[in-house]
Amino acid sequence: MVRTEKDVLPIVAVVGRPNVGKSSLFNRILSRRHAIVSDVAGTTRDRLMSEVEWEDYRFILVDTGGLESAPEGHIRQMVQEQADMAMAGADVIVFVTDAADGMTATDLEIADRLRRARKPVILAVNKIDNDRREVDAAEFYQMGLEETVMISAYHNYGIYDLMDRVVFHLPAPAYFPPQEEKDEWDEEFDDDDEDIAVNPPPPSAATEMRLAIVGRTNVGKSMLLNAILGEERSIVSDVAGTTRDALDTQMTYLDRPVTLIDTAGIRRPGQVQPGIEKYSVLRSVNAVSRADITLVITDASELATAQDAHISGLAWDLCKGIIVVVNKWDLVSENNRWAREEAIVRIQDRFHFMPYVPICFTSALNRQGITTLMNTAIELWNERMRWIPGRDLQYLLAEALSEHHPPPVKGKGIRRGEFLRITRVNQVGVNPPTFLFSCNNPRLVHFTYQRYLENRIRERFRFDRTHLKLVFRRR
């Protein structure tokens, strides 16, 4: 298992049988909707983890799938294994029950399992929506658990009492003195310098890199996540659509913090079923928007489909870094119709709108190509975080204008005889690298000339694999 910086934080696991409101409690503690909530039992399948700050305490909150006394089917058995792993790694366990259903035989079996865990256990009797239910819920004291709290996750009742019990069992929060050191960059340069104002120093090597693993259903996304981590973090099954939530997992690779986001498979819009699957797809889209680099997973037996291009186009529209990962490459034999070179040509033809995208070949099953994939992600990340000095950009702009003048453009809002005049360019952002051009009229910028300037920047400063963002603004 890869040790991470977040391993030093205590872990609080939320467990219980299906459909007792574990995800609702998870969201209530986070004060935001992070887990998918539904009346359908068994909605949560994987462990869902998030860092929580409650008063002065910081910990990892883990939502788990429902515990069952006799799980049926392969997926349900794996859900139990995931819940057992969460309990084994937890420092505090919150056992959630349902006051509306009353105490069940499954609740009693779970209580016995938790007593054997020899860890602090807090019984949270959920759905206390009225006085009658609170009176009836007294039967849960028969379980013999020392700490019992009546709550309603939906109505935010008893949550603070519950969290007081939770933090009581956590180690005292560490004190981190505020940083009052001034950055050397600010000491060396004057704040009024125009180049420095828009070209701050590059981010430190400790900046977190976020990778979203996306793709069609059943292409091996969760298995790839497990291969990268070296552990069974996500549930893997041949059944399409096993993963429903967008799961965040922290790790460290080459001394750099990395967050891996495993997402639900994205189907064509017309094939998305209403209900849980619909919200899962929305979470996948949201995962792409908050990631830095998107790993688009394709199946080696079905290369570069239209849906793969659609998913890549979503990441491209959001200016995210993109790596096309051809998974299940172990299924391609030497005599197969698609050799590696032919596969690259086909992928580049399908993704013609971004010919610079890197392509990696992996076998998550055999854990092949994982090192190459992660090294490629680091290289792409470093490229997306690159800063170019303003003076170098000015020299490039002067050369580009002298070698190729802007073409005349006609259209609304353009005066007769008016030509594009670009006076300055500066880099104003990273991830993606963003360049601001000061000009007399942005309407005069023809898309072919914008592409010309982008290609010049790519060639001079070796932006070979990342999306560039060019902004034209009236000076």
C-alpha positions as CSV (number, residue, x, y, z in Angstrom):
1,M,0.0,0.0,0.0
2,V,1.3,3.5,-0.8
3,R,1.6,5.6,2.3
4,T,0.2,9.1,1.9
5,E,0.4,12.4,3.7
6,K,-3.2,11.9,4.7
7,D,-2.4,8.6,6.5
8,V,-1.3,10.7,9.5
9,L,-5.0,11.9,9.9
10,P,-7.3,9.8,12.0
11,I,-10.0,7.9,10.1
12,V,-13.7,7.9,11.0
13,A,-15.8,5.2,9.3
14,V,-19.6,5.4,8.9
15,V,-21.0,1.8,8.8
16,G,-24.4,0.2,9.0
17,R,-26.9,-1.9,7.0
18,P,-28.2,-0.7,3.7
19,N,-30.5,2.3,3.4
20,V,-30.2,3.6,7.0
21,G,-29.0,7.1,5.9
22,K,-25.2,6.7,6.0
23,S,-24.6,8.8,3.0
24,S,-27.0,11.5,4.3
25,L,-25.0,11.6,7.5
26,F,-21.8,11.8,5.5
27,N,-23.1,14.7,3.5
28,R,-24.4,16.4,6.6
29,I,-21.0,16.3,8.3
30,L,-19.3,17.6,5.1
31,S,-22.0,20.3,4.8
32,R,-22.3,19.5,1.1
33,R,-23.6,16.8,-1.2
34,H,-20.6,14.6,-1.8
35,A,-22.1,11.1,-1.7
36,I,-25.0,10.0,-3.9
37,V,-28.2,9.7,-1.8
38,S,-31.1,7.6,-2.9
39,D,-34.0,5.6,-1.3
40,V,-32.7,2.6,-3.2
41,A,-30.9,0.2,-0.8
42,G,-27.3,-0.4,-1.8
43,T,-26.7,2.9,-3.6
44,T,-23.2,3.3,-2.0
45,R,-20.9,0.5,-3.1
46,D,-17.3,1.8,-2.8
47,R,-15.7,3.5,0.1
48,L,-16.2,7.2,-0.2
49,M,-13.6,9.3,1.5
50,S,-13.2,13.0,2.2
51,E,-11.1,15.1,4.5
52,V,-13.2,16.9,7.2
53,E,-12.4,19.9,9.4
54,W,-14.6,20.0,12.5
55,E,-13.8,22.8,14.8
56,D,-10.0,22.4,15.4
57,Y,-10.0,18.7,14.4
58,R,-9.1,17.3,11.0
59,F,-9.8,13.7,10.0
60,I,-10.7,11.4,7.1
61,L,-14.4,10.5,6.9
62,V,-15.2,7.3,5.1
63,D,-18.7,6.3,3.9
64,T,-19.2,2.6,3.2
65,G,-21.6,0.3,1.5
66,G,-24.3,-1.4,3.6
67,L,-23.4,-4.3,5.8
68,E,-25.6,-7.4,5.3
69,S,-25.7,-10.7,7.3
70,A,-26.0,-12.8,4.1
71,P,-24.9,-10.9,1.0
72,E,-26.0,-12.4,-2.3
73,G,-24.0,-12.0,-5.5
74,H,-20.4,-11.1,-6.2
75,I,-20.7,-7.4,-6.0
76,R,-22.5,-7.5,-2.6
77,Q,-19.8,-9.7,-1.2
78,M,-17.2,-7.3,-2.3
79,V,-19.1,-4.4,-0.7
80,Q,-18.8,-6.3,2.6
81,E,-15.0,-6.6,2.0
82,Q,-14.8,-2.9,1.4
83,A,-16.7,-2.2,4.6
84,D,-14.5,-4.6,6.6
85,M,-11.4,-2.8,5.2
86,A,-12.8,0.6,6.3
87,M,-13.5,-0.7,9.8
88,A,-10.0,-2.3,10.0
89,G,-8.4,1.0,9.2
90,A,-10.7,3.3,11.2
91,D,-9.8,5.0,14.5
92,V,-13.5,5.7,15.3
93,I,-16.6,3.9,14.0
94,V,-20.0,5.5,13.7
95,F,-22.6,2.7,13.6
96,V,-25.8,4.1,11.9
97,T,-29.2,2.5,12.5
98,D,-32.7,3.3,11.4
99,A,-35.3,4.4,14.0
100,A,-38.1,4.0,11.5
101,D,-37.3,0.3,11.0
102,G,-36.5,-0.4,14.6
103,M,-33.8,-2.7,15.9
104,T,-33.2,-5.6,13.5
105,A,-31.4,-8.9,13.6
106,T,-28.8,-7.5,11.2
107,D,-28.2,-4.5,13.5
108,L,-27.5,-6.9,16.4
109,E,-25.0,-9.0,14.2
110,I,-23.2,-5.8,13.1
111,A,-23.0,-4.7,16.8
112,D,-21.3,-8.0,17.6
113,R,-18.8,-7.5,14.8
114,L,-18.0,-4.0,16.0
115,R,-17.5,-5.1,19.6
116,R,-14.8,-7.6,18.3
117,A,-13.1,-4.7,16.5
118,R,-12.0,-3.3,19.9
119,K,-12.3,0.3,18.6
120,P,-14.4,3.3,19.8
121,V,-17.9,2.7,18.4
122,I,-20.7,5.4,18.5
123,L,-24.2,4.2,17.8
124,A,-26.1,6.9,15.8
125,V,-29.8,6.1,15.7
126,N,-30.9,8.0,12.6
127,K,-34.3,9.3,11.3
128,I,-35.4,10.6,14.7
129,D,-37.9,12.9,13.0
130,N,-40.5,13.2,15.8
131,D,-40.9,12.7,19.5
132,R,-42.6,9.3,19.1
133,R,-39.7,7.9,17.2
134,E,-37.3,9.1,19.8
135,V,-39.3,7.3,22.5
136,D,-39.5,4.1,20.4
137,A,-35.7,4.3,19.7
138,A,-35.0,3.5,23.3
139,E,-34.9,-0.2,22.3
140,F,-31.4,0.4,20.7
141,Y,-29.9,0.8,24.1
142,Q,-30.3,-3.0,24.4
143,M,-27.3,-3.4,22.1
144,G,-25.1,-2.6,25.0
145,L,-22.9,0.0,23.2
146,E,-21.6,2.6,25.6
147,E,-22.3,5.7,23.4
148,T,-25.6,6.2,21.8
149,V,-26.8,9.4,20.1
150,M,-30.2,10.1,18.6
151,I,-29.9,12.0,15.3
152,S,-31.7,13.0,12.1
153,A,-29.2,13.6,9.3
154,Y,-32.0,15.0,7.1
155,H,-33.1,17.6,9.7
156,N,-29.6,18.2,11.2
157,Y,-30.8,17.0,14.6
158,G,-28.2,15.7,17.1
159,I,-25.3,16.1,14.6
160,Y,-23.3,18.3,16.9
161,D,-23.8,15.9,19.8
162,L,-22.6,13.1,17.6
163,M,-19.5,15.0,16.5
164,D,-18.7,15.9,20.1
165,R,-18.5,12.2,20.8
166,V,-16.4,11.5,17.7
167,V,-13.8,14.2,18.3
168,F,-13.5,13.0,21.9
169,H,-11.9,9.9,20.7
170,L,-9.5,11.7,18.2
171,P,-6.0,12.7,19.1
172,A,-5.6,16.4,20.1
173,P,-5.3,18.6,17.1
174,A,-1.8,19.7,16.2
175,Y,-0.9,23.4,16.3
176,F,0.5,24.8,13.1
177,P,1.9,28.3,13.5
178,P,1.0,30.8,10.8
179,Q,3.5,31.4,8.0
180,E,4.7,35.0,8.2
181,E,7.6,34.7,5.9
182,K,7.5,36.9,2.8
183,D,8.2,35.2,-0.5
184,E,11.6,35.9,-1.9
185,W,10.1,36.9,-5.1
186,D,8.3,39.8,-3.5
187,E,11.5,40.9,-1.8
188,E,13.6,40.9,-5.0
189,F,11.2,42.7,-7.3
190,D,9.0,45.7,-7.1
191,D,5.2,45.1,-7.1
192,D,4.7,47.7,-9.8
193,D,6.8,45.8,-12.4
194,E,4.4,44.8,-15.1
195,D,6.1,41.6,-16.1
196,I,6.4,40.3,-12.5
197,A,2.7,41.1,-11.8
198,V,1.5,38.7,-14.4
199,N,4.4,36.2,-14.2
200,P,4.6,35.1,-10.5
201,P,7.1,32.3,-9.5
202,P,6.2,28.7,-10.5
203,P,4.3,26.6,-7.9
204,S,6.3,24.5,-5.5
205,A,7.0,20.8,-6.1
206,A,4.6,20.0,-3.3
207,T,1.6,21.2,-5.3
208,E,-1.0,18.5,-5.5
209,M,-1.7,16.9,-8.9
210,R,-5.3,15.7,-9.5
211,L,-6.0,12.9,-12.0
212,A,-9.5,12.0,-13.1
213,I,-9.9,8.5,-14.5
214,V,-12.8,8.6,-17.0
215,G,-14.1,6.6,-19.8
216,R,-16.9,4.4,-21.1
217,T,-18.4,1.8,-18.9
218,N,-16.4,-1.4,-18.3
219,V,-13.1,-0.3,-19.8
220,G,-11.2,-1.1,-16.6
221,K,-11.1,2.3,-14.8
222,S,-11.4,1.0,-11.3
223,M,-8.9,-1.8,-12.0
224,L,-6.4,0.8,-13.3
225,L,-6.9,2.8,-10.1
226,N,-6.1,-0.3,-8.1
227,A,-3.0,-1.0,-10.2
228,I,-1.7,2.5,-9.7
229,L,-2.2,2.2,-5.9
230,G,-1.1,-1.4,-5.6
231,E,-4.2,-2.3,-3.5
232,E,-7.8,-3.1,-4.0
233,R,-9.2,0.4,-3.4
234,S,-12.2,0.2,-5.7
235,I,-14.7,-2.6,-6.4
236,V,-13.9,-4.4,-9.7
237,S,-16.5,-6.4,-11.6
238,D,-17.4,-7.4,-15.1
239,V,-20.8,-5.8,-14.6
240,A,-20.9,-2.4,-16.3
241,G,-21.6,0.5,-14.0
242,T,-20.2,-0.9,-10.8
243,T,-18.6,2.4,-9.8
244,R,-21.2,5.1,-9.1
245,D,-19.5,7.8,-7.0
246,A,-16.5,9.8,-8.0
247,L,-14.0,8.5,-5.5
248,D,-10.9,10.5,-4.4
249,T,-7.8,8.7,-3.3
250,Q,-4.6,10.4,-2.1
251,M,-1.2,9.0,-2.8
252,T,2.4,10.2,-3.3
253,Y,4.3,9.6,-6.5
254,L,8.0,10.7,-6.8
255,D,7.5,12.9,-3.7
256,R,4.5,14.7,-5.3
257,P,1.0,14.6,-3.7
258,V,-1.5,13.0,-6.2
259,T,-5.2,12.7,-5.9
260,L,-6.8,10.0,-8.1
261,I,-10.5,10.4,-8.9
262,D,-12.2,7.2,-10.1
263,T,-15.5,7.9,-11.8
264,A,-18.6,6.2,-13.1
265,G,-18.6,5.1,-16.7
266,I,-20.0,7.7,-19.1
267,R,-22.6,6.4,-21.6
268,R,-24.1,8.2,-24.5
269,P,-26.6,10.8,-23.3
270,G,-29.6,8.8,-24.7
271,Q,-28.4,5.6,-22.9
272,V,-28.1,7.1,-19.4
273,Q,-30.8,5.6,-17.1
274,P,-32.7,8.0,-14.8
275,G,-32.1,8.0,-11.0
276,I,-28.8,6.8,-9.5
277,E,-26.9,6.4,-12.8
278,K,-27.9,9.9,-14.0
279,Y,-26.4,11.4,-10.9
280,S,-23.3,9.2,-11.2
281,V,-22.6,10.6,-14.7
282,L,-23.0,14.1,-13.3
283,R,-20.4,13.3,-10.7
284,S,-18.1,12.1,-13.4
285,V,-18.5,15.3,-15.3
286,N,-17.9,17.2,-12.1
287,A,-14.7,15.1,-11.5
288,V,-13.3,16.2,-14.9
289,S,-14.0,19.9,-14.0
290,R,-12.1,19.7,-10.7
291,A,-9.2,17.6,-12.1
292,D,-5.9,18.9,-13.6
293,I,-5.3,16.0,-15.9
294,T,-7.9,13.6,-17.4
295,L,-7.0,10.0,-18.1
296,V,-9.3,8.9,-20.8
297,I,-9.4,5.1,-20.6
298,T,-10.2,3.2,-23.8
299,D,-10.5,-0.5,-24.5
300,A,-7.8,-2.0,-26.7
301,S,-10.4,-4.3,-28.3
302,E,-12.5,-1.2,-29.3
303,L,-10.2,1.7,-30.0
304,A,-11.2,5.3,-30.2
305,T,-14.9,5.2,-30.4
306,A,-17.1,8.2,-30.9
307,Q,-17.9,8.2,-27.2
308,D,-14.2,8.3,-26.3
309,A,-13.9,11.4,-28.5
310,H,-17.0,12.9,-26.7
311,I,-15.4,12.3,-23.3
312,S,-12.1,13.8,-24.5
313,G,-13.9,16.7,-26.0
314,L,-15.5,17.5,-22.6
315,A,-12.0,17.6,-21.0
316,W,-10.7,19.7,-23.9
317,D,-13.5,22.2,-23.6
318,L,-12.6,22.6,-19.9
319,C,-8.9,23.1,-20.9
320,K,-7.8,20.0,-18.9
321,G,-4.7,18.0,-19.5
322,I,-5.5,14.8,-21.4
323,I,-3.8,11.4,-21.6
324,V,-5.4,8.7,-23.7
325,V,-4.9,5.4,-22.0
326,V,-5.3,2.2,-24.1
327,N,-6.1,-0.3,-21.4
328,K,-6.4,-4.1,-21.8
329,W,-3.4,-4.1,-24.1
330,D,-2.6,-7.6,-22.9
331,L,-5.6,-8.8,-25.1
332,V,-3.8,-7.6,-28.2
333,S,-1.8,-10.5,-29.7
334,E,1.2,-10.1,-32.0
335,N,-0.9,-11.1,-35.0
336,N,-3.8,-8.8,-34.1
337,R,-5.0,-6.3,-36.7
338,W,-4.0,-3.4,-34.5
339,A,-0.3,-3.0,-33.9
340,R,0.9,-0.2,-31.6
341,E,1.7,2.1,-34.4
342,E,-1.6,1.5,-36.1
343,A,-3.4,2.1,-32.9
344,I,-1.7,5.5,-32.4
345,V,-2.6,6.5,-35.9
346,R,-6.3,5.6,-35.4
347,I,-6.4,7.4,-32.0
348,Q,-4.8,10.6,-33.5
349,D,-7.3,10.5,-36.4
350,R,-10.2,10.3,-34.0
351,F,-8.8,13.0,-31.7
352,H,-7.8,15.2,-34.6
353,F,-8.8,18.3,-32.6
354,M,-5.9,17.7,-30.2
355,P,-3.0,16.1,-32.0
356,Y,-0.6,16.8,-29.1
357,V,-2.4,14.4,-26.7
358,P,0.0,11.7,-25.3
359,I,-1.0,8.1,-25.6
360,C,-0.1,5.3,-23.1
361,F,-0.7,1.6,-23.4
362,T,-1.5,-0.3,-20.2
363,S,-2.7,-3.6,-18.8
364,A,-4.3,-2.9,-15.4
365,L,-4.8,-6.7,-15.0
366,N,-1.1,-7.4,-15.3
367,R,-0.1,-4.0,-13.9
368,Q,1.9,-3.2,-17.1
369,G,2.7,0.3,-18.3
370,I,1.7,1.9,-15.0
371,T,5.1,3.5,-14.4
372,T,5.1,4.9,-17.9
373,L,1.6,6.3,-17.5
374,M,2.4,8.0,-14.2
375,N,5.7,9.4,-15.5
376,T,3.8,10.8,-18.5
377,A,1.3,12.4,-16.1
378,I,4.1,14.1,-14.2
379,E,5.7,15.4,-17.4
380,L,2.4,16.7,-18.6
381,W,1.7,18.3,-15.2
382,N,5.1,20.0,-15.2
383,E,4.4,21.3,-18.7
384,R,1.1,22.7,-17.7
385,M,2.7,24.5,-14.7
386,R,5.5,26.1,-16.7
387,W,6.0,29.9,-16.6
388,I,7.5,31.8,-19.4
389,P,9.3,35.2,-18.7
390,G,7.5,38.2,-20.2
391,R,10.6,39.3,-22.0
392,D,10.9,36.0,-23.8
393,L,7.3,36.2,-24.9
394,Q,7.8,39.8,-26.2
395,Y,10.7,38.6,-28.3
396,L,8.6,35.8,-29.7
397,L,5.7,38.2,-30.5
398,A,8.0,40.6,-32.4
399,E,9.4,37.7,-34.5
400,A,5.9,36.3,-35.2
401,L,4.5,39.7,-36.3
402,S,7.5,40.4,-38.5
403,E,7.4,37.0,-40.2
404,H,3.6,36.9,-40.7
405,H,1.4,40.0,-40.5
406,P,-2.2,39.6,-39.3
407,P,-4.6,39.1,-42.2
408,P,-7.4,41.6,-42.8
409,V,-10.7,40.7,-41.3
410,K,-14.2,41.9,-42.3
411,G,-17.2,41.8,-40.0
412,K,-19.6,43.6,-37.7
413,G,-17.9,46.2,-35.5
414,I,-14.8,46.5,-37.7
415,R,-14.0,49.8,-39.3
416,R,-12.9,49.8,-42.9
417,G,-9.1,49.7,-43.2
418,E,-8.7,48.7,-39.6
419,F,-5.9,46.1,-39.0
420,L,-5.0,44.0,-36.0
421,R,-2.3,45.5,-33.9
422,I,-0.9,43.3,-31.0
423,T,1.3,45.3,-28.7
424,R,2.1,43.0,-25.8
425,V,1.8,39.4,-24.6
426,N,2.2,38.0,-21.0
427,Q,1.5,34.7,-19.4
428,V,-1.3,35.2,-16.8
429,G,-2.0,31.7,-15.6
430,V,-1.0,28.0,-15.5
431,N,-2.9,24.8,-15.6
432,P,-3.5,25.4,-18.5
433,P,-0.8,27.9,-19.5
434,T,-2.8,31.1,-20.3
435,F,-1.4,33.9,-22.4
436,L,-2.9,37.4,-22.6
437,F,-2.5,39.4,-25.8
438,S,-3.1,43.1,-25.7
439,C,-4.5,44.4,-29.0
440,N,-6.5,47.2,-30.5
441,N,-9.6,45.1,-31.3
442,P,-10.1,41.4,-30.4
443,R,-12.7,41.1,-33.2
444,L,-9.8,41.4,-35.7
445,V,-8.2,38.2,-34.5
446,H,-8.8,35.5,-37.2
447,F,-8.9,31.9,-35.8
448,T,-6.1,31.0,-38.3
449,Y,-3.8,33.7,-36.9
450,Q,-4.6,32.6,-33.3
451,R,-3.6,29.1,-34.3
452,Y,-0.4,30.5,-35.8
453,L,0.5,32.3,-32.6
454,E,-0.3,29.2,-30.5
455,N,2.0,27.1,-32.7
456,R,4.8,29.6,-32.4
457,I,4.5,29.4,-28.6
458,R,4.4,25.6,-28.7
459,E,7.6,25.4,-30.9
460,R,9.6,28.0,-29.0
461,F,8.8,26.9,-25.4
462,R,8.2,23.2,-26.0
463,F,4.6,23.0,-25.1
464,D,4.2,19.6,-26.8
465,R,1.4,17.9,-24.8
466,T,-0.8,20.4,-23.2
467,H,-3.7,22.6,-24.1
468,L,-2.8,26.3,-24.4
469,K,-5.3,29.1,-23.7
470,L,-4.9,32.4,-25.7
471,V,-6.9,35.4,-24.6
472,F,-7.1,38.6,-26.7
473,R,-8.1,41.8,-24.9
474,R,-8.4,45.4,-25.9
475,R,-5.6,47.3,-24.3
